[in-house]
Amino acid sequence: MSSDVWVDVSHIIGWQGNLTGIERVEYHLIKHYFYKTNARFFYFDLQKNYFIEADRRFVEKKIIRRTSEEEYSVKRSDKTLAQILRRKIARHSKARLNGTVIILAGLWDETAYISALEQLSTNNLLVHVVYDMIPIIRPQYVVDFLPPVFANYVYKVLPHCAKILTISKSTADDTKTVLQKNNLSTPPIRPFRLGDEISRSSKPIKPSSVERDFILSVGTIEVRKNHQLLLSAQSVINKEIKQTTPIIIAGKRGWLTEDFQKLADKDGSGIIILDTVTDSEMRWLYENCLFTIFPSLYEGWGLPVAESLNYGKVTLSSNSSSLPEAGGKFADYFSPNSVQQASQLILKYLNPTVRKKREEFIKKNHKPIKWEYAAEEFARLVASN
């Protein structure tokens, strides 16, 4: 079999808006394969129903050099960004894939794409990245259409892979459990460590709406992220000290949280939502917050926890799923079901003396993982037997 390495960019080229979560991981891994290897890139054409090779000039222009500032300045008329990108890559040639094929994030709801991957597996080594199994093991946390769509993809694609790489040990265990529970072939599953830094921003830029000291919580506003707990904690804190430090939630407005968003948007809630934050603004928020809090009910990893520690910030985190992996001994943990535990930790670290002592411990002992190193480790796992 050929030693060629092919990297699938089908998902990221159609993504609209800032790169967060899965898309941020894709970006850094693609960047590594672009600059450090001779890998080739491809995407699935949804009109022609086959894989097309994406040339290096396109990958560099549309993925490597893509910034969040540019994403929010795109003026869309009657065409979506995804349609524009597909039109621009229509001239690329059909891919003749032969070797190791890396799927960074599949097109879960595309039947033709799934069939194409199954066919690829007969003559190629498929390596698939898995971020979480939440739609299958915690379906109550996602929109109704997703669990059956995601499960269909997982059951049809993952058993055909030569190897599965997961973003945490927790997700590795979940993936193994899901496949074995359904009596499906279980390829070797290996976790790899994600990088911590937000490296796409060259300089911090202060969001215009931020006026005073604040606590930061990063993540899309969806039910799984458990932002309701922050609202409840702010109410408890306000009764104790009569002066609530606002919690800024930096993340897009998502699903199943309409009631929370209405309450958070009211004056006096103690919550401020910033839903169009660029990487440069995110860097400023991390650098200037008092500390961070991440109350999620379930995660595949927990990038905001790792990113916060990378900035040397006191980090309050839920103790669920993979989050203790992301925070280690450097984060302070609370139950995602306990408003009391969360509010006590917030009150504790509103004390400047206590906060400074914990920050000094983090800055002295925590060793951040650079994306460059994380991507190199990923590539070694891909190439290993």
ZAMARGU-4260 file (C-alpha; in steps of 0.2 Angstrom, whole numbers, plus 5000, padded with zeros to 4 digits):
<rodrens>
0) 5000/5000/5000 | 5006/5018/4996 | 5014/5028/5010 | 5004/5043/5005 | 4995/5053/5018
5) 4978/5061/5013 | 4969/5073/5025 | 4951/5076/5023 | 4945/5095/5024 | 4927/5092/5019
10) 4920/5098/5036 | 4931/5114/5039 | 4929/5121/5022 | 4910/5122/5024 | 4911/5129/5042
15) 4904/5147/5044 | 4910/5158/5057 | 4924/5158/5070 | 4934/5142/5072 | 4929/5134/5089
20) 4930/5117/5097 | 4931/5104/5083 | 4935/5116/5070 | 4950/5123/5080 | 4957/5106/5082
25) 4955/5103/5063 | 4964/5119/5059 | 4979/5115/5070 | 4981/5098/5063 | 4979/5103/5045
30) 4992/5117/5048 | 5004/5104/5054 | 5002/5092/5039 | 5003/5107/5027 | 5019/5114/5034
35) 5028/5099/5041 | 5024/5085/5029 | 5020/5080/5011 | 5002/5076/5014 | 4989/5079/5001
40) 4972/5086/5005 | 4954/5082/4998 | 4936/5085/5001 | 4920/5077/4997 | 4910/5086/4983
45) 4892/5085/4988 | 4885/5088/4970 | 4897/5075/4961 | 4897/5063/4976 | 4915/5059/4975
50) 4931/5065/4983 | 4941/5079/4975 | 4959/5084/4978 | 4961/5102/4985 | 4977/5110/4980
55) 4990/5117/4992 | 4986/5135/4987 | 4968/5133/4991 | 4972/5125/5008 | 4984/5139/5012
60) 4972/5153/5007 | 4955/5146/5014 | 4961/5136/5029 | 4978/5140/5035 | 4977/5159/5033
65) 4959/5160/5038 | 4956/5172/5054 | 4941/5175/5064 | 4942/5193/5060 | 4940/5189/5042
70) 4926/5177/5046 | 4915/5190/5054 | 4919/5203/5040 | 4912/5192/5026 | 4897/5200/5018
75) 4885/5186/5013 | 4872/5190/4999 | 4861/5177/4993 | 4875/5164/4994 | 4881/5156/5010
80) 4900/5155/5013 | 4899/5136/5010 | 4892/5139/4993 | 4905/5152/4989 | 4919/5140/4994
85) 4912/5125/4984 | 4911/5136/4969 | 4929/5141/4971 | 4935/5123/4972 | 4925/5116/4958
90) 4940/5116/4946 | 4950/5104/4957 | 4953/5086/4950 | 4945/5070/4957 | 4956/5063/4971
95) 4965/5046/4968 | 4967/5041/4986 | 4979/5028/4990 | 4987/5026/5007 | 4983/5033/5024
100) 4967/5043/5025 | 4964/5055/5040 | 4946/5060/5044 | 4947/5075/5055 | 4928/5077/5056
105) 4916/5068/5045 | 4900/5074/5037 | 4889/5065/5048 | 4873/5068/5039 | 4878/5064/5021
110) 4874/5047/5015 | 4885/5048/5000 | 4900/5053/5010 | 4897/5038/5022 | 4896/5026/5007
115) 4912/5034/5000 | 4922/5031/5016 | 4916/5013/5017 | 4923/5010/5000 | 4939/5019/5004
120) 4942/5007/5018 | 4944/4993/5007 | 4960/4999/4999 | 4966/5012/5012 | 4970/5014/5030
125) 4957/5025/5038 | 4962/5035/5053 | 4947/5044/5061 | 4947/5057/5075 | 4933/5056/5088
130) 4929/5071/5099 | 4915/5064/5109 | 4901/5051/5109 | 4888/5063/5117 | 4874/5062/5105
135) 4874/5043/5108 | 4877/5042/5127 | 4869/5059/5132 | 4856/5062/5119 | 4846/5074/5130
140) 4860/5087/5128 | 4858/5089/5109 | 4845/5093/5097 | 4833/5080/5092 | 4839/5076/5075
145) 4857/5073/5079 | 4857/5056/5089 | 4851/5045/5076 | 4861/5054/5062 | 4877/5053/5073
150) 4874/5035/5078 | 4871/5030/5060 | 4888/5038/5055 | 4897/5030/5070 | 4890/5013/5067
155) 4894/5013/5048 | 4911/5022/5048 | 4921/5018/5063 | 4921/4999/5062 | 4929/5001/5045
160) 4944/5011/5052 | 4961/5005/5054 | 4963/5016/5069 | 4953/5029/5080 | 4961/5043/5088
165) 4952/5052/5102 | 4954/5069/5111 | 4954/5062/5128 | 4955/5045/5138 | 4937/5048/5143
170) 4931/5049/5125 | 4942/5034/5121 | 4933/5024/5134 | 4916/5030/5128 | 4920/5026/5110
175) 4925/5008/5115 | 4910/5006/5125 | 4898/5012/5111 | 4906/5000/5098 | 4907/4985/5109
180) 4889/4987/5116 | 4883/4987/5098 | 4893/4971/5094 | 4903/4981/5081 | 4921/4979/5076
185) 4932/4989/5087 | 4948/4996/5079 | 4963/5001/5090 | 4958/5017/5100 | 4972/5029/5106
190) 4969/5046/5115 | 4980/5061/5110 | 4983/5077/5120 | 4976/5093/5112 | 4986/5110/5112
195) 4982/5124/5124 | 4986/5140/5116 | 4975/5152/5105 | 4988/5154/5092 | 4979/5162/5078
200) 4978/5179/5086 | 4993/5191/5084 | 4988/5204/5097 | 4974/5206/5110 | 4959/5217/5106
205) 4947/5223/5120 | 4929/5220/5116 | 4920/5237/5116 | 4906/5231/5128 | 4918/5226/5142
210) 4919/5240/5155 | 4925/5232/5172 | 4932/5217/5181 | 4923/5201/5175 | 4924/5182/5177
215) 4925/5173/5160 | 4916/5157/5154 | 4920/5151/5136 | 4908/5140/5126 | 4893/5139/5115
220) 4877/5142/5124 | 4869/5125/5123 | 4861/5115/5137 | 4876/5104/5139 | 4887/5118/5144
225) 4876/5121/5159 | 4876/5140/5159 | 4860/5140/5170 | 4871/5135/5184 | 4880/5152/5182
230) 4864/5161/5183 | 4859/5152/5199 | 4876/5155/5207 | 4876/5173/5203 | 4859/5175/5212
235) 4867/5166/5228 | 4882/5177/5227 | 4872/5193/5226 | 4863/5189/5242 | 4879/5186/5251
240) 4890/5201/5245 | 4877/5213/5237 | 4889/5217/5223 | 4890/5204/5209 | 4905/5203/5198
245) 4898/5199/5180 | 4902/5183/5171 | 4905/5185/5153 | 4900/5171/5142 | 4910/5171/5126
250) 4901/5159/5114 | 4888/5158/5100 | 4870/5157/5105 | 4865/5139/5103 | 4851/5127/5106
255) 4839/5122/5119 | 4843/5137/5130 | 4831/5150/5125 | 4824/5153/5143 | 4841/5155/5150
260) 4846/5167/5136 | 4831/5178/5140 | 4835/5178/5159 | 4853/5182/5155 | 4850/5196/5144
265) 4840/5205/5158 | 4848/5219/5168 | 4855/5213/5184 | 4857/5195/5180 | 4875/5196/5182
270) 4878/5188/5165 | 4884/5196/5149 | 4884/5186/5133 | 4897/5190/5119 | 4892/5180/5105
275) 4903/5186/5091 | 4920/5186/5099 | 4936/5185/5087 | 4952/5176/5092 | 4960/5192/5096
280) 4946/5197/5107 | 4946/5180/5115 | 4964/5182/5119 | 4961/5199/5128 | 4946/5191/5138
285) 4958/5177/5144 | 4972/5189/5148 | 4961/5202/5158 | 4948/5191/5167 | 4949/5188/5185
290) 4947/5170/5183 | 4937/5157/5172 | 4923/5145/5176 | 4917/5130/5165 | 4902/5122/5172
295) 4899/5109/5158 | 4889/5093/5161 | 4899/5083/5149 | 4913/5085/5137 | 4925/5076/5125
300) 4940/5086/5131 | 4938/5104/5138 | 4948/5116/5127 | 4942/5132/5138 | 4949/5124/5154
305) 4966/5120/5145 | 4967/5137/5137 | 4963/5146/5153 | 4977/5137/5162 | 4989/5141/5148
310) 4985/5160/5152 | 4990/5156/5170 | 4972/5160/5176 | 4963/5152/5191 | 4951/5139/5182
315) 4935/5133/5190 | 4928/5118/5181 | 4915/5105/5182 | 4922/5088/5188 | 4912/5078/5175
320) 4919/5067/5160 | 4935/5072/5153 | 4937/5089/5162 | 4949/5083/5176 | 4960/5077/5162
325) 4960/5094/5154 | 4963/5103/5171 | 4973/5090/5181 | 4979/5097/5198 | 4978/5115/5192
330) 4960/5117/5191 | 4947/5119/5205 | 4933/5107/5203 | 4914/5107/5208 | 4899/5096/5204
335) 4890/5102/5188 | 4874/5099/5198 | 4879/5110/5214 | 4875/5128/5213 | 4882/5129/5231
340) 4899/5122/5227 | 4901/5133/5211 | 4896/5149/5221 | 4908/5145/5235 | 4922/5143/5223
345) 4918/5160/5215 | 4917/5169/5231 | 4934/5161/5237 | 4943/5167/5221 | 4935/5184/5221
350) 4947/5187/5236 | 4963/5195/5227 | 4975/5187/5240 | 4968/5170/5238 | 4967/5172/5219
355) 4985/5178/5217 | 4992/5163/5227 | 4983/5151/5216 | 4989/5160/5200 | 5007/5159/5206
360) 5006/5140/5209 | 4998/5138/5191 | 5011/5149/5183 | 5026/5141/5192 | 5020/5123/5189
365) 5008/5121/5174 | 5017/5116/5158 | 5006/5121/5143 | 5005/5110/5128 | 5009/5119/5112
370) 4999/5115/5097 | 5015/5111/5087 | 5019/5098/5100 | 5001/5091/5100 | 5000/5090/5081
375) 5017/5081/5081 | 5011/5068/5093 | 4995/5066/5083 | 5005/5062/5067 | 5016/5050/5076
380) 5001/5040/5082 | 4994/5040/5064 | 5010/5033/5058 | 5013/5020/5072 | 5008/5002/5070
</rodrens>
